[in-house]
Amino acid sequence: MTVSLTDQDGFHIRNTRLEELDEYINILERAAEWMESQNLKQWIPGTFRQPEARNHISNAIAKKTSFVVVHNNISNGNGDNADNTTTITSAPQKIAAIFALNYEDPFDEMLWVPLLGSDHWKDAIYVHRLVVEKEFQGRGIVPKVFKFAEELVPKMGKQYLRLDCRGNNPGLRKFYREKCRGRVVVRRGSDNEKEMEEEVRVMGLPERGTYTNPATGINYARFELLVCP
């Protein structure tokens, strides 16, 4: 799916371009090196530079399932513009984050069929390879990515949003379970709008237990959000 979306903070989500392949891989490798330095057994440095991984990412770019979040340098209107509006300067865009959205990937099949059965794992969009560059962390990019992905779920004829991480990473599991969606409006009460109550809460995705790949022995934690009941 071809997409392009810019928000008021100057962050722009779009499909990854083929000429960005090397930088996309560099971002993944920097994340892998940081994980290793923190003794987090998530990604192994050097993995993404291997020909098989490089081809996989290149194919994802071609299929338009790979995305970047780029940052535009935004400045407030200072009176020079007739309408005094916010403007985007001509400074080069910087890649602030990357992610992929899968629909029928064999990895997701392996991870979710034991829980859902062979007939139901294809009813979701799956978030993978989500990395925020260090200088852009803490600026609310992850909730933007999840909001973007949630809005794609009905457009793609799916029901759920799902993702996973290594089961031995309690910090990341807690973040996905409790905070990754950011501030969300929760509605309670009658279908009658006059009786509906709204509450804003920081939320994540419910965890759906773990699964150990019998071939590798690697344990994964699974997360799932029902978007379209």
C-alpha positions in Angstrom: 0.0 0.0 0.0 1.3 3.4 -1.0 1.0 6.0 1.8 2.0 9.5 2.8 1.0 11.2 6.0 2.4 14.3 7.7 1.3 15.4 11.2 1.5 18.8 13.0 4.8 17.9 14.7 6.6 17.6 11.3 6.8 13.8 11.3 6.0 12.3 8.0 5.2 8.6 7.5 5.7 7.2 4.0 6.8 4.1 2.2 10.6 3.4 2.3 12.4 4.2 -1.0 14.8 1.8 -2.5 17.6 4.4 -2.3 17.1 4.4 1.5 17.9 0.7 1.8 21.4 1.2 3.1 20.3 3.7 5.7 17.4 1.5 6.7 19.8 -1.3 7.4 22.2 1.0 9.2 19.4 2.0 11.6 18.6 -1.7 12.2 22.3 -2.4 12.9 22.6 0.5 15.3 19.6 -0.8 17.2 21.1 -4.3 17.3 24.4 -3.0 18.6 22.6 -1.1 21.3 20.6 -4.2 22.3 23.8 -6.2 22.6 25.4 -3.5 24.7 22.4 -3.7 27.1 22.6 -7.6 27.1 19.2 -7.7 25.4 19.0 -10.8 23.2 16.7 -9.4 20.5 18.8 -8.8 17.4 22.3 -10.0 16.6 24.6 -7.3 15.1 25.6 -8.0 11.5 22.4 -9.9 10.8 20.8 -7.2 8.7 23.8 -6.8 6.5 23.7 -10.5 5.4 22.6 -11.0 1.8 19.4 -12.9 2.8 18.3 -10.2 5.2 19.2 -7.4 2.8 17.1 -9.1 0.0 14.2 -9.6 2.5 14.2 -5.9 3.3 14.6 -4.9 -0.3 11.6 -7.0 -1.3 9.6 -5.4 1.5 10.4 -2.0 0.1 9.4 -3.1 -3.4 6.1 -4.5 -2.0 5.5 -1.2 -0.1 5.3 -2.9 3.3 8.3 -1.1 4.6 7.9 2.4 6.1 10.0 5.3 7.4 9.1 8.2 9.7 10.9 11.3 8.5 11.2 14.6 10.2 10.6 17.9 8.4 12.1 21.0 9.9 9.1 23.1 10.9 9.1 26.7 11.8 6.2 28.9 12.9 5.0 31.7 10.7 6.6 35.0 11.7 4.5 37.4 9.7 6.3 36.9 6.4 3.5 34.6 5.2 0.2 36.2 4.2 -1.7 33.8 6.5 1.0 33.6 9.2 0.9 29.8 9.1 3.4 27.1 10.0 5.9 26.4 7.3 8.1 23.5 6.4 11.7 24.5 5.5 13.7 23.1 2.7 16.2 21.4 5.0 16.8 17.7 4.1 14.5 15.2 5.8 16.0 12.9 8.5 14.8 9.4 9.0 13.5 9.4 12.6 12.2 5.9 12.7 11.5 2.8 10.6 9.0 0.0 10.7 7.3 -2.7 8.6 3.8 -3.9 8.3 3.3 -7.6 7.3 0.0 -9.2 6.3 0.8 -12.9 5.5 4.4 -13.5 6.5 5.6 -17.0 7.4 7.1 -15.8 10.6 3.7 -14.5 11.8 2.1 -17.8 10.7 4.6 -19.7 12.9 4.0 -17.5 15.8 0.3 -17.1 15.8 -1.2 -20.4 14.4 -0.6 -22.3 17.7 -2.8 -19.7 19.4 -5.4 -18.9 16.7 -5.4 -21.9 14.4 -4.7 -21.9 10.7 -7.8 -20.1 9.6 -7.5 -16.9 11.7 -3.9 -15.7 11.7 -4.4 -13.7 8.5 -7.0 -11.4 10.0 -4.4 -8.9 11.2 -1.7 -6.4 10.3 1.6 -7.3 12.0 4.1 -4.6 13.1 7.8 -5.5 12.7 11.3 -3.9 12.8 10.1 -0.8 14.7 13.1 1.3 15.6 13.2 5.0 16.7 16.6 6.7 16.2 18.2 7.9 19.5 17.9 11.6 18.8 14.1 11.3 18.2 13.3 9.1 21.2 10.8 10.6 23.7 9.0 12.6 21.0 5.9 10.4 20.7 6.8 8.6 17.5 5.8 5.1 18.6 2.2 6.2 19.3 2.1 7.9 15.9 3.2 4.6 14.3 0.6 2.6 16.1 -2.2 5.1 15.3 -1.2 4.9 11.7 -1.2 1.1 11.7 -4.5 1.0 13.5 -6.1 3.2 10.9 -4.9 0.9 8.2 -6.5 -2.2 9.7 -10.0 -1.6 8.4 -8.7 -0.2 5.1 -6.9 -3.5 4.5 -10.0 -5.5 5.5 -8.4 -6.8 8.7 -9.6 -7.0 12.3 -6.6 -7.0 14.5 -3.2 -5.3 15.0 -0.5 -7.6 16.3 3.2 -7.6 17.1 5.8 -9.5 19.1 9.1 -9.2 20.8 11.5 -11.6 22.5 10.0 -13.0 25.7 13.3 -12.4 27.7 12.9 -8.6 27.3 10.7 -7.5 30.2 11.2 -3.8 29.7 10.0 -3.9 26.1 7.1 -6.2 27.0 5.9 -3.8 29.6 6.2 -0.9 27.2 4.1 -2.7 24.5 1.6 -3.9 27.1 1.1 -0.5 28.9 2.3 2.5 26.9 3.0 2.0 23.2 -0.3 3.5 21.9 0.2 6.6 24.0 -2.8 8.7 25.1 -6.0 7.0 23.9 -9.6 8.2 24.2 -11.6 5.5 25.9 -15.4 5.6 25.6 -17.7 4.0 28.1 -21.5 3.8 28.5 -24.6 3.7 26.3 -24.6 3.8 22.5 -26.5 7.0 23.0 -23.9 9.8 22.6 -25.4 11.8 25.4 -24.7 9.1 27.9 -21.2 8.2 26.6 -18.3 9.0 28.9 -14.8 9.6 27.6 -11.5 9.2 29.4 -8.0 9.7 28.1 -5.6 7.0 29.2 -2.1 5.9 28.3 -2.5 2.4 26.8 -0.7 -0.4 25.1 -1.8 -3.7 23.5 -3.0 -6.7 25.5 -0.4 -9.5 25.8 -1.5 -12.9 24.4 1.1 -15.1 26.1 4.3 -16.4 24.8 5.4 -19.0 22.2 8.7 -20.9 21.9 9.8 -21.7 18.4 10.7 -25.5 18.6 13.3 -25.1 15.8 15.3 -22.4 17.5 14.3 -22.5 21.1 13.6 -18.7 21.0 10.7 -17.5 23.1 8.4 -14.7 21.9 5.8 -12.5 23.6 2.7 -11.8 21.5 0.5 -8.7 21.6 -2.9 -8.1 20.0 -5.4 -5.3 19.7 -8.9 -5.8 18.3 -9.5 -2.8 16.1 -12.6 -3.8 14.2 -15.0 -6.0 16.3 
